[in-house]
Amino acid sequence: MHPDITSAHVAARLRTIRRARSLSLSQVEALSSGTLKAVVLGSYERGSRNLTIKRALEIAKIYNVPITELFSAKSAPALGEVPRLMLDIRALQRGGDFRKKEEEDQRRALAQMLRSICEYRQDWNGEVITLRENDLATISLLLNLERGAVLEWLAESKILLKKIS
């Protein structure tokens, strides 16, 4: 085993992989049909519980990654290191004067995407949503704009509330 790989590193990798898939602990429990309890997975991620080979294989299967990914020497970002975007769903829904039909179509497409994310997360507050900055790539494809142009458009439209680092 690589000398940099410790139980704390494996715990951080577990959390990183789960978060990269935008899954909550509860969602992983549901995906496992209840065989992997959220509280147990949280314990593995904090390093307060030993991970067995059997459990590691089960988790790798749920995340659809090779088992080696759990024990990879890749560094896991520290908590809070993944940049996030806070978007105002209300501002998106308010819309405004559409100077171009294209902008109206972009707003509708983004609103539909955010509704889908809210449904998936079962997050019904309907006011704000926080996305990973990497989700800009998806939004960029959806709106047919470069990433920088998406951020500019979100800011100008007052949809982007803030970037959280």
C-alpha positions as a Markdown table, in Angstrom:
| # | Residue | x | y | z |
|---|---|---|---|---|
| 1 | Met | 0.0 | 0.0 | 0.0 |
| 2 | His | 1.1 | 3.5 | -0.8 |
| 3 | Pro | 2.7 | 5.1 | 2.3 |
| 4 | Asp | 0.5 | 8.2 | 2.1 |
| 5 | Ile | -2.7 | 6.2 | 2.3 |
| 6 | Thr | -4.0 | 6.2 | 5.9 |
| 7 | Ser | -7.4 | 5.4 | 7.3 |
| 8 | Ala | -8.0 | 9.1 | 7.5 |
| 9 | His | -7.2 | 9.4 | 3.8 |
| 10 | Val | -9.6 | 6.6 | 2.9 |
| 11 | Ala | -12.3 | 8.2 | 5.0 |
| 12 | Ala | -11.8 | 11.5 | 3.1 |
| 13 | Arg | -11.9 | 9.6 | -0.2 |
| 14 | Leu | -15.2 | 8.1 | 0.7 |
| 15 | Arg | -16.7 | 11.5 | 1.4 |
| 16 | Thr | -15.1 | 13.0 | -1.7 |
| 17 | Ile | -16.5 | 10.3 | -4.0 |
| 18 | Arg | -20.0 | 10.5 | -2.4 |
| 19 | Arg | -20.1 | 14.3 | -2.7 |
| 20 | Ala | -18.8 | 14.2 | -6.3 |
| 21 | Arg | -21.9 | 12.2 | -7.1 |
| 22 | Ser | -24.1 | 14.8 | -5.3 |
| 23 | Leu | -25.4 | 12.2 | -2.9 |
| 24 | Ser | -26.4 | 12.7 | 0.7 |
| 25 | Leu | -25.8 | 10.0 | 3.3 |
| 26 | Ser | -29.5 | 9.2 | 3.3 |
| 27 | Gln | -29.5 | 8.8 | -0.5 |
| 28 | Val | -26.7 | 6.3 | -0.3 |
| 29 | Glu | -28.7 | 4.4 | 2.3 |
| 30 | Ala | -31.6 | 4.3 | -0.1 |
| 31 | Leu | -29.4 | 3.2 | -3.0 |
| 32 | Ser | -28.2 | 0.3 | -0.9 |
| 33 | Ser | -31.8 | -0.7 | -0.1 |
| 34 | Gly | -31.0 | 0.0 | 3.5 |
| 35 | Thr | -28.1 | -2.4 | 3.8 |
| 36 | Leu | -25.7 | 0.5 | 4.4 |
| 37 | Lys | -27.1 | 2.9 | 7.0 |
| 38 | Ala | -26.4 | 6.6 | 6.7 |
| 39 | Val | -25.0 | 6.8 | 10.2 |
| 40 | Val | -22.6 | 3.9 | 9.5 |
| 41 | Leu | -21.4 | 5.5 | 6.2 |
| 42 | Gly | -20.9 | 8.8 | 8.1 |
| 43 | Ser | -18.8 | 6.9 | 10.7 |
| 44 | Tyr | -16.6 | 5.5 | 7.9 |
| 45 | Glu | -16.3 | 9.0 | 6.4 |
| 46 | Arg | -15.2 | 10.5 | 9.8 |
| 47 | Gly | -12.8 | 7.6 | 10.3 |
| 48 | Ser | -14.5 | 6.6 | 13.6 |
| 49 | Arg | -15.4 | 3.2 | 12.3 |
| 50 | Asn | -13.1 | 0.6 | 10.6 |
| 51 | Leu | -14.0 | -0.2 | 7.0 |
| 52 | Thr | -14.0 | -3.9 | 6.1 |
| 53 | Ile | -13.1 | -5.2 | 2.7 |
| 54 | Lys | -16.7 | -6.5 | 2.3 |
| 55 | Arg | -18.1 | -3.0 | 3.1 |
| 56 | Ala | -15.5 | -1.3 | 0.8 |
| 57 | Leu | -16.6 | -3.5 | -2.1 |
| 58 | Glu | -20.3 | -2.7 | -1.4 |
| 59 | Ile | -19.6 | 1.0 | -1.3 |
| 60 | Ala | -17.5 | 0.9 | -4.5 |
| 61 | Lys | -20.4 | -0.9 | -6.2 |
| 62 | Ile | -22.9 | 1.7 | -5.0 |
| 63 | Tyr | -20.7 | 4.5 | -6.3 |
| 64 | Asn | -20.0 | 2.6 | -9.5 |
| 65 | Val | -16.2 | 3.0 | -9.1 |
| 66 | Pro | -13.3 | 0.5 | -9.0 |
| 67 | Ile | -12.4 | -0.5 | -5.5 |
| 68 | Thr | -9.0 | 1.0 | -6.1 |
| 69 | Glu | -10.6 | 4.5 | -6.2 |
| 70 | Leu | -11.4 | 4.2 | -2.5 |
| 71 | Phe | -7.7 | 3.5 | -1.7 |
| 72 | Ser | -6.3 | 5.9 | -4.3 |
| 73 | Ala | -3.4 | 8.1 | -3.4 |
| 74 | Lys | -5.3 | 11.1 | -5.0 |
| 75 | Ser | -5.6 | 13.8 | -2.4 |
| 76 | Ala | -9.1 | 14.5 | -1.1 |
| 77 | Pro | -10.0 | 18.2 | -0.9 |
| 78 | Ala | -10.5 | 19.5 | 2.6 |
| 79 | Leu | -14.1 | 20.1 | 3.7 |
| 80 | Gly | -15.4 | 23.3 | 2.3 |
| 81 | Glu | -12.7 | 23.4 | -0.4 |
| 82 | Val | -15.2 | 22.6 | -3.2 |
| 83 | Pro | -16.4 | 25.9 | -4.6 |
| 84 | Arg | -20.1 | 26.3 | -4.7 |
| 85 | Leu | -22.6 | 28.6 | -6.4 |
| 86 | Met | -25.7 | 29.9 | -4.6 |
| 87 | Leu | -28.5 | 30.6 | -7.1 |
| 88 | Asp | -31.7 | 32.6 | -6.5 |
| 89 | Ile | -34.6 | 30.5 | -7.9 |
| 90 | Arg | -37.0 | 33.3 | -7.2 |
| 91 | Ala | -35.1 | 35.7 | -9.4 |
| 92 | Leu | -35.0 | 33.0 | -12.1 |
| 93 | Gln | -38.7 | 32.6 | -11.9 |
| 94 | Arg | -39.5 | 36.3 | -11.9 |
| 95 | Gly | -37.8 | 36.7 | -15.2 |
| 96 | Gly | -38.5 | 40.2 | -16.3 |
| 97 | Asp | -38.4 | 41.9 | -19.7 |
| 98 | Phe | -37.0 | 39.5 | -22.1 |
| 99 | Arg | -35.2 | 41.4 | -24.8 |
| 100 | Lys | -34.5 | 38.2 | -26.6 |
| 101 | Lys | -36.5 | 35.0 | -27.0 |
| 102 | Glu | -33.1 | 33.3 | -26.5 |
| 103 | Glu | -32.8 | 34.6 | -22.9 |
| 104 | Glu | -36.3 | 33.5 | -22.1 |
| 105 | Asp | -35.5 | 30.0 | -23.5 |
| 106 | Gln | -32.3 | 30.0 | -21.4 |
| 107 | Arg | -34.2 | 30.9 | -18.2 |
| 108 | Arg | -36.8 | 28.2 | -18.9 |
| 109 | Ala | -34.1 | 25.5 | -19.5 |
| 110 | Leu | -32.2 | 26.5 | -16.3 |
| 111 | Ala | -35.4 | 26.6 | -14.3 |
| 112 | Gln | -36.3 | 23.1 | -15.5 |
| 113 | Met | -32.8 | 21.8 | -14.6 |
| 114 | Leu | -33.0 | 23.3 | -11.1 |
| 115 | Arg | -36.5 | 21.9 | -10.5 |
| 116 | Ser | -35.1 | 18.5 | -11.4 |
| 117 | Ile | -32.2 | 18.9 | -9.0 |
| 118 | Cys | -34.7 | 20.0 | -6.2 |
| 119 | Glu | -36.9 | 17.0 | -6.9 |
| 120 | Tyr | -33.8 | 14.7 | -6.8 |
| 121 | Arg | -32.6 | 16.2 | -3.5 |
| 122 | Gln | -36.2 | 16.4 | -2.2 |
| 123 | Asp | -35.4 | 20.1 | -1.4 |
| 124 | Trp | -38.6 | 22.0 | -1.7 |
| 125 | Asn | -37.7 | 25.4 | -0.3 |
| 126 | Gly | -38.0 | 26.9 | -3.8 |
| 127 | Glu | -36.0 | 30.0 | -2.9 |
| 128 | Val | -32.3 | 29.3 | -3.3 |
| 129 | Ile | -30.2 | 26.3 | -4.4 |
| 130 | Thr | -26.5 | 25.6 | -3.9 |
| 131 | Leu | -24.6 | 23.9 | -6.7 |
| 132 | Arg | -21.0 | 22.8 | -7.1 |
| 133 | Glu | -19.0 | 25.1 | -9.3 |
| 134 | Asn | -18.4 | 22.0 | -11.5 |
| 135 | Asp | -22.1 | 22.1 | -12.3 |
| 136 | Leu | -21.3 | 25.1 | -14.5 |
| 137 | Ala | -20.1 | 22.7 | -17.1 |
| 138 | Thr | -23.6 | 21.2 | -17.3 |
| 139 | Ile | -25.3 | 24.6 | -17.2 |
| 140 | Ser | -22.8 | 25.7 | -19.9 |
| 141 | Leu | -23.9 | 22.9 | -22.2 |
| 142 | Leu | -27.6 | 23.4 | -21.4 |
| 143 | Leu | -27.4 | 27.1 | -22.3 |
| 144 | Asn | -24.9 | 26.8 | -25.1 |
| 145 | Leu | -22.6 | 29.4 | -23.4 |
| 146 | Glu | -19.0 | 29.3 | -22.3 |
| 147 | Arg | -18.5 | 28.9 | -18.5 |
| 148 | Gly | -17.4 | 32.5 | -18.1 |
| 149 | Ala | -20.5 | 33.8 | -20.0 |
| 150 | Val | -22.7 | 31.6 | -17.8 |
| 151 | Leu | -21.4 | 33.2 | -14.7 |
| 152 | Glu | -21.7 | 36.7 | -16.2 |
| 153 | Trp | -25.3 | 36.0 | -17.3 |
| 154 | Leu | -26.2 | 34.6 | -13.9 |
| 155 | Ala | -24.7 | 37.6 | -12.2 |
| 156 | Glu | -26.3 | 40.2 | -14.6 |
| 157 | Ser | -29.7 | 38.5 | -14.2 |
| 158 | Lys | -29.3 | 38.6 | -10.4 |
| 159 | Ile | -29.7 | 34.8 | -10.3 |
| 160 | Leu | -26.2 | 34.3 | -8.9 |
| 161 | Leu | -26.3 | 35.2 | -5.2 |
| 162 | Lys | -22.7 | 34.4 | -4.4 |
| 163 | Lys | -19.8 | 32.0 | -4.9 |
| 164 | Ile | -18.9 | 30.1 | -1.8 |
| 165 | Ser | -15.4 | 28.8 | -1.5 |
